[in-house]
Amino acid sequence: MISFITGDRRLALATLLLALLPARLGAQHFHRLPATPRTVAYGWYNAAATPVLRIASGDTIEVETLITNRPDRLEAAGVAPADVQQSLRDIVTQVTDRGPGGHILTGPVYVEGADSGDVLEVKILRINLAISYGYNGCRGFLPGNCDSTNTTRIIPLDRHRMVAHFAPGVEIPLRPFFGSMGVAPPRDSGRVSSNPPGIHAGNMDNKELVAGTTLFIPIHTTGALFEVGDGHAAQGDGEVDQTAIETSLTGRLQLIVRKDMHLTWPRAETRAHFITMGMDKDLTTATQIAVQQAIDFIAAYRAWSKMEAYRLVSVACDVRITELVDGNVGVHVMIPKSLIVPHPGVER
């Protein structure tokens, strides 16, 4: 009897699993989406846009994004012509439908089954540096500190050690992320600039959204129309001089339609934290949105009163300024999972 269980039955079970595996994997597909003049939205999000790719919910895309700058400006700042990506030259030369923002965004991607009121779950599986340099501009929150004759600085990136050589003896650890990931805004918003973040997510510049994290975005139109770009090699909270270490990235993202979730504002999840967000022209209002989102999330998750959730935010969560320079400012709240996820054997 023991011989049968550990031998024939185990073999039969393994055979069955192998037979099922291709069918289960076949339900999800892998897509490559390069950045070309035909696959980018130059400076905008729009519910009326024509998608450049259609995928099923659960599919994975390998996407290329480009540095938000022009070849002539990069070369003037010291980048060798041979180090400027040809795809960037093609897009800057050939794409005339631009603005009102300035970001080169790859997409939009239509996700089958997505509809207004749903949530798009974006699993950030992998992010790689595509080039060995980035740049930092100078304007932003306190532009009086900038030399107007020399605003663009090229910063070498060591892709093996994952550090930026900022100055002699000063190395910045690299944590690449996409500054802009978003869906189309509500249809009555029309074509909106890629610069300010909002309920469609967009140019959040949230440095926590590295590989291994997940972003949740409320959907406002059929297909979601997801776009991604504004690659950052590293950034501080606030992004105070207008730019991070801006660079080109490639990433692997899985897009999943969630009909069991309903959100008003984007939310994120890391290995250690839940993250709520708020954006507005006014910093106080943005902070109130982010904090209230945290209160509501904790209260619902733990079945607590909002007063108890509010107390927890005050004593144990971190309220951070995401960015101060994109028209709408951003605030996010870091909620430690260890504080609200029930431990085994503990009543929720």
C-alpha positions in Angstrom: 0.0 0.0 0.0 2.8 2.4 0.9 4.6 1.5 -2.3 1.5 2.4 -4.3 0.9 5.8 -2.7 4.5 6.9 -3.1 5.1 5.4 -6.5 2.2 4.9 -9.0 -0.1 7.5 -7.5 2.6 10.1 -7.3 3.5 9.4 -10.9 -0.1 9.7 -11.9 -0.5 13.0 -10.0 2.6 14.4 -11.6 1.4 13.4 -15.1 -1.9 15.1 -14.4 -0.3 18.3 -13.3 2.0 18.4 -16.3 -1.0 17.9 -18.6 -2.8 20.8 -16.9 0.1 23.1 -16.8 0.2 24.2 -20.5 -3.5 24.9 -20.5 -3.2 27.1 -17.4 -0.2 29.0 -18.7 -1.8 29.3 -22.1 -4.6 31.4 -20.6 -2.0 34.2 -20.1 0.2 35.7 -22.8 3.4 37.6 -22.9 3.7 40.7 -25.1 6.6 42.9 -26.0 5.9 46.6 -26.4 8.9 48.7 -27.7 8.9 52.5 -27.7 8.5 53.6 -31.3 6.8 56.6 -33.0 3.7 54.4 -33.3 3.5 53.1 -29.7 3.8 56.3 -27.6 1.6 59.0 -26.3 3.8 62.1 -26.2 2.6 64.1 -23.1 -1.0 63.0 -22.6 -3.6 60.7 -21.2 -6.9 60.5 -23.0 -10.0 58.2 -22.9 -10.5 58.7 -26.6 -7.0 57.5 -27.5 -6.5 54.6 -29.9 -4.8 51.7 -28.1 -1.4 50.5 -29.5 -1.8 47.0 -27.9 -4.7 44.9 -26.7 -4.2 42.3 -24.1 -6.2 40.0 -21.8 -6.5 40.5 -18.1 -3.6 38.7 -16.5 -1.2 39.1 -19.5 2.3 40.3 -19.0 4.0 43.0 -21.0 7.7 43.7 -21.5 7.7 47.4 -22.1 10.3 49.9 -23.2 10.2 53.4 -21.9 12.4 56.4 -22.9 14.2 59.2 -21.1 12.1 62.4 -21.2 14.5 64.7 -23.1 15.6 65.5 -26.6 18.7 64.2 -28.3 20.1 67.7 -28.9 19.8 68.6 -25.3 21.4 65.4 -24.1 24.3 65.9 -26.5 24.7 69.5 -25.4 24.9 68.3 -21.8 27.7 65.9 -22.7 26.1 62.6 -23.9 28.0 61.2 -26.9 25.8 61.0 -30.0 26.4 57.2 -30.2 24.9 56.9 -26.7 21.6 58.5 -27.6 19.0 55.8 -28.4 17.9 55.7 -32.0 14.3 55.1 -30.8 14.4 58.5 -29.0 15.7 60.2 -32.1 12.9 58.6 -34.1 10.2 59.6 -31.7 11.3 63.2 -31.2 11.7 63.6 -35.0 8.5 61.8 -36.1 5.9 62.4 -33.4 4.2 65.7 -33.9 1.1 65.1 -31.9 2.4 66.2 -28.5 1.3 67.8 -25.3 0.1 69.4 -23.2 2.7 67.6 -21.1 6.3 66.6 -21.9 6.6 62.9 -21.0 7.1 60.2 -23.6 4.7 57.5 -22.4 4.5 54.0 -23.9 0.9 53.0 -24.7 -2.0 53.1 -24.4 -2.6 49.4 -23.7 -6.2 48.2 -23.8 -7.0 45.5 -21.2 -9.9 43.3 -22.2 -12.7 43.2 -19.7 -11.8 46.5 -18.0 -14.6 48.9 -17.5 -15.3 52.1 -15.5 -15.5 51.4 -11.8 -13.1 48.5 -11.9 -9.5 48.6 -10.7 -6.4 47.8 -12.7 -3.8 45.9 -10.7 -0.3 46.5 -12.0 2.2 44.0 -10.7 5.7 45.4 -11.2 7.7 42.3 -11.8 11.0 43.6 -13.1 12.6 47.0 -14.0 16.0 47.2 -15.7 18.1 50.2 -16.7 18.3 50.5 -20.5 21.2 53.0 -20.7 24.2 53.9 -18.6 23.4 57.5 -17.8 20.6 59.7 -16.5 20.1 63.4 -16.2 18.9 65.8 -13.6 17.4 69.2 -14.5 17.0 72.2 -12.2 13.9 74.2 -11.7 11.1 72.9 -9.5 10.2 74.0 -5.9 13.0 76.6 -5.3 14.3 77.5 -8.8 16.3 80.5 -7.4 19.0 78.0 -6.5 19.5 77.0 -10.2 22.0 78.4 -12.6 19.9 79.1 -15.6 22.8 78.7 -18.0 23.5 75.1 -16.9 20.4 73.3 -15.9 20.9 69.8 -17.3 23.5 67.5 -15.7 24.4 64.1 -16.9 24.9 61.5 -14.2 26.7 58.2 -15.0 25.0 55.0 -13.9 26.9 51.9 -12.9 24.5 49.1 -14.0 26.6 46.4 -12.4 27.0 47.9 -8.9 23.6 49.7 -9.2 24.9 53.1 -8.1 25.0 56.6 -9.7 28.3 58.5 -9.6 26.9 61.8 -8.4 30.2 63.4 -7.3 33.6 62.3 -6.1 33.0 60.1 -3.1 29.2 60.4 -3.5 27.4 57.3 -4.8 23.6 57.1 -4.9 22.0 53.6 -4.7 19.8 53.0 -7.7 16.2 52.0 -7.2 14.6 52.3 -10.6 10.9 52.9 -11.0 8.5 54.4 -13.5 7.6 57.9 -12.5 4.4 57.7 -14.5 2.0 54.8 -14.6 -1.6 55.5 -15.3 -4.9 54.9 -17.1 -7.1 57.2 -19.1 -8.9 59.8 -17.0 -12.7 60.1 -17.1 -13.9 60.7 -20.7 -15.3 64.2 -19.9 -11.8 65.3 -18.9 -10.7 65.1 -22.5 -7.0 65.1 -23.2 -5.1 65.7 -20.0 -1.4 66.6 -19.5 1.0 63.9 -18.5 2.5 66.3 -15.9 0.0 66.4 -12.9 -0.9 63.1 -11.2 -4.5 62.5 -10.2 -7.3 59.9 -9.8 -5.9 58.2 -13.0 -2.5 57.9 -11.3 -0.2 59.1 -14.0 2.9 61.2 -13.0 2.9 60.1 -9.3 6.7 60.1 -9.0 6.4 57.7 -6.1 9.8 56.2 -5.4 8.3 53.2 -3.6 7.0 51.6 -6.8 10.0 49.5 -7.5 10.1 46.0 -8.8 8.2 43.6 -6.5 5.5 46.1 -5.7 1.9 46.4 -6.9 -0.1 49.5 -7.9 -3.9 49.6 -7.9 -5.5 52.3 -10.2 -9.2 53.1 -10.4 -10.4 52.6 -14.0 -12.5 55.3 -15.7 -13.1 54.0 -19.2 -13.5 50.8 -21.2 -10.1 49.0 -21.6 -8.4 51.1 -19.0 -5.9 52.4 -21.6 -2.7 52.0 -19.5 0.4 54.1 -20.2 3.8 54.0 -18.6 7.0 56.1 -18.8 9.1 58.7 -17.1 11.8 56.3 -16.0 13.7 57.2 -12.8 17.0 55.6 -11.7 16.7 57.2 -8.2 14.8 59.9 -6.5 14.2 61.5 -3.1 10.8 62.0 -1.7 9.5 65.4 -2.9 11.6 65.5 -6.2 12.2 69.1 -5.3 14.2 70.3 -8.3 11.6 69.0 -10.8 13.5 65.9 -11.8 14.9 62.6 -10.4 17.8 60.8 -12.1 15.8 60.6 -15.4 16.6 57.7 -17.6 15.3 55.0 -20.0 14.0 51.8 -18.5 12.6 48.5 -19.5 10.1 46.7 -17.3 7.9 43.6 -17.0 4.4 44.3 -15.8 1.4 42.1 -15.3 -2.0 43.9 -15.8 -5.0 42.4 -14.0 -8.6 43.7 -14.0 -10.1 43.6 -10.5 -13.8 43.7 -10.5 -13.8 42.9 -6.7 -12.2 46.2 -5.8 -13.5 49.7 -6.0 -11.1 52.7 -5.4 -11.4 56.5 -5.6 -7.6 57.1 -5.5 -4.6 55.0 -6.5 -3.2 52.6 -3.9 -0.1 50.5 -3.7 1.4 47.6 -1.8 5.0 46.7 -1.1 6.4 43.7 0.7 6.2 45.6 4.0 3.6 48.3 3.5 0.2 49.3 2.2 0.4 52.8 0.6 -2.5 55.3 0.2 -2.2 58.4 -1.9 -3.6 61.8 -2.4 -3.0 64.5 -5.1 -4.2 68.1 -5.4 -2.9 71.5 -6.3 -3.0 72.3 -2.5 -0.6 70.4 -0.2 -3.0 70.4 2.7 -5.8 69.0 0.6 -3.5 66.3 -0.8 -2.4 65.4 2.7 -6.0 65.2 3.9 -6.9 62.9 1.0 -4.0 60.5 1.6 -4.6 60.4 5.3 -8.3 59.9 5.0 -7.7 57.1 2.5 -5.4 55.5 5.1 -8.0 55.8 7.8 -10.7 54.3 5.6 -8.5 51.4 4.5 -7.4 50.5 8.0 -10.9 50.7 9.4 -12.2 48.5 6.7 -9.4 46.0 6.8 -9.5 45.6 10.6 -13.2 46.2 11.1 -12.3 49.1 13.4 -13.9 52.4 14.0 -12.4 55.3 12.0 -11.3 56.9 15.3 -9.1 53.8 16.1 -7.7 53.8 12.6 -7.0 57.5 12.8 -5.1 56.9 16.0 -3.0 54.2 14.4 -2.1 56.5 11.5 -0.9 59.1 13.9 1.2 56.9 16.1 2.6 54.3 13.7 2.3 55.3 10.0 4.5 57.7 8.0 2.9 60.6 6.0 5.3 61.5 3.2 5.5 64.1 0.5 5.7 62.2 -2.8 6.4 65.2 -5.0 6.0 69.0 -4.9 6.6 69.9 -8.5 4.0 68.6 -11.0 1.1 71.0 -10.8 -0.8 68.6 -8.4 1.4 67.8 -5.5 1.4 64.3 -4.1 1.3 62.9 -0.6 1.4 59.2 0.4 0.9 57.3 3.7 3.1 54.3 4.5 1.1 51.7 6.5 3.2 48.9 8.0 1.6 45.6 7.2 2.8 44.1 10.4 0.5 46.4 12.3 -2.8 45.5 10.7 -2.4 42.1 9.1 -3.8 39.7 11.7 -1.3 37.2 13.1 -2.2 33.5 13.1 -4.6 32.8 16.0 -5.4 36.5 16.6 -9.0 37.7 16.1 -9.4 40.3 13.4 
